[in-house]
Amino acid sequence: MTSDPTPGTPADPGRTGGPGGLDPAETLRMIREQQERARDATEPDGRLLFGAWGLAWLAGYLVMWQTARDTGLPARWAGWVFAGCILGAMAFTIVHSITRTAGTRGVGARTGALYGWTWFLAFLTYGVVLGAMADAGAPPEVVAIAANGFACVVVGIMYIAGGLLFGELRMPAVGAWMLVTAVLAAFAGMPGTYLVMALAGGGGFLVMVAVEQVYRVRRRSPVAARRAEGGGQSA
C-alpha cells in the first residue's frame, strides 16, 4: 500500500513544469530576454549610429549642394557647416562605441575603444590627404569629387568592419551601400555629386534607422519567439 505524500513535501517538478513551478518554455523566454537586454546594453545601438550619420550627411551635403548650384563650387562657409556635421557624427560614434563597451572586460572593451578611435584616425588621414592634393595644385573640382569619394570609402569600410566586430548584419549592408554611393557621386559631376551624397548617402542611413527598429521589435516579439521555439522543436 502506497502512503500519501506527507504535508509540506515539495511537489513533483514534473507535474509543475520545473523547479519553482515555472514552465520550461517560460524559463527559456526569461533567459532569452535577459540575454537580449545584456546585448543591447553592451553593444552599439545601430539606430543611433545610423541616425547620427544620416542627419549629418543629409544636412551637410544639402548645404553644400545649395550653395554650389550657381557657381559649381560650394561656399566656404558651407564647407565649415559640413565639416561640423561630420565631426559631430564622428564624435558621437566614438563616445557611443566606447561607453557601450565600457562595462565589458577584455577583448570587448578593447574592440569598442579601438573601433571608436579608428574613426578619428581615418578622418584625420582623410583631411591631411585632401590638403596635400590641394597644395599639389589639384583643381577644386577634383578635390571636391575626391573628398566625397574618400568620405564614402572611409565610412563604408568602417561600417563593414563594425558589422564584423559586433556581429551586426545591417552595418555591413550600409557600408556596402556607401561604397556604391561613392561611385555614383563620382560620376554625377558638379554640383550634382553633393545631391547624390545627401540623398543616397544620408537617405540610406536614415532608411536603416527604420530597418533597425523593425528588426529589434521583431526580435523581441513574443510571437516571433514562439515561432523560433516551434521551428527549433520541429527541427
Secondary structure in CASP SS format (residue, H / E / C, confidence):
PFRMAT SS
TARGET T0000
AUTHOR 0000-0000-0000
METHOD secondary structure of the structure
MODEL  1
M C 1.00
T C 1.00
S C 1.00
D C 1.00
P C 1.00
T C 1.00
P C 1.00
G C 1.00
T C 1.00
P C 1.00
A C 1.00
D C 1.00
P H 1.00
G H 1.00
R H 1.00
T H 1.00
G C 1.00
G C 1.00
P H 1.00
G H 1.00
G H 1.00
L C 1.00
D C 1.00
P H 1.00
A H 1.00
E H 1.00
T H 1.00
L H 1.00
R H 1.00
M H 1.00
I H 1.00
R H 1.00
E H 1.00
Q H 1.00
Q H 1.00
E H 1.00
R H 1.00
A H 1.00
R H 1.00
D H 1.00
A H 1.00
T H 1.00
E C 1.00
P C 1.00
D C 1.00
G H 1.00
R H 1.00
L H 1.00
L H 1.00
F H 1.00
G H 1.00
A H 1.00
W H 1.00
G H 1.00
L H 1.00
A H 1.00
W H 1.00
L H 1.00
A H 1.00
G H 1.00
Y H 1.00
L H 1.00
V H 1.00
M H 1.00
W H 1.00
Q H 1.00
T H 1.00
A H 1.00
R C 1.00
D C 1.00
T C 1.00
G C 1.00
L C 1.00
P C 1.00
A C 1.00
R H 1.00
W H 1.00
A H 1.00
G H 1.00
W H 1.00
V H 1.00
F H 1.00
A H 1.00
G H 1.00
C H 1.00
I H 1.00
L H 1.00
G H 1.00
A H 1.00
M H 1.00
A H 1.00
F H 1.00
T H 1.00
I H 1.00
V H 1.00
H H 1.00
S H 1.00
I H 1.00
T H 1.00
R H 1.00
T C 1.00
A C 1.00
G C 1.00
T C 1.00
R C 1.00
G C 1.00
V H 1.00
G H 1.00
A H 1.00
R H 1.00
T H 1.00
G H 1.00
A H 1.00
L H 1.00
Y H 1.00
G H 1.00
W H 1.00
T H 1.00
W H 1.00
F H 1.00
L H 1.00
A H 1.00
F H 1.00
L H 1.00
T H 1.00
Y H 1.00
G H 1.00
V H 1.00
V H 1.00
L H 1.00
G H 1.00
A H 1.00
M H 1.00
A H 1.00
D H 1.00
A C 1.00
G C 1.00
A C 1.00
P C 1.00
P H 1.00
E H 1.00
V H 1.00
V H 1.00
A H 1.00
I H 1.00
A H 1.00
A H 1.00
N H 1.00
G H 1.00
F H 1.00
A H 1.00
C H 1.00
V H 1.00
V H 1.00
V H 1.00
G H 1.00
I H 1.00
M H 1.00
Y H 1.00
I H 1.00
A H 1.00
G H 1.00
G H 1.00
L H 1.00
L H 1.00
F H 1.00
G C 1.00
E C 1.00
L C 1.00
R H 1.00
M H 1.00
P H 1.00
A H 1.00
V H 1.00
G H 1.00
A H 1.00
W H 1.00
M H 1.00
L H 1.00
V H 1.00
T H 1.00
A H 1.00
V H 1.00
L H 1.00
A H 1.00
A H 1.00
F C 1.00
A C 1.00
G C 1.00
M C 1.00
P C 1.00
G H 1.00
T H 1.00
Y H 1.00
L H 1.00
V H 1.00
M H 1.00
A H 1.00
L H 1.00
A H 1.00
G H 1.00
G H 1.00
G H 1.00
G H 1.00
F H 1.00
L H 1.00
V H 1.00
M H 1.00
V H 1.00
A H 1.00
V H 1.00
E H 1.00
Q H 1.00
V H 1.00
Y H 1.00
R H 1.00
V H 1.00
R H 1.00
R H 1.00
R H 1.00
S C 1.00
P H 1.00
V H 1.00
A H 1.00
A H 1.00
R H 1.00
R H 1.00
A H 1.00
E H 1.00
G H 1.00
G H 1.00
G H 1.00
Q H 1.00
S H 1.00
A C 1.00
END
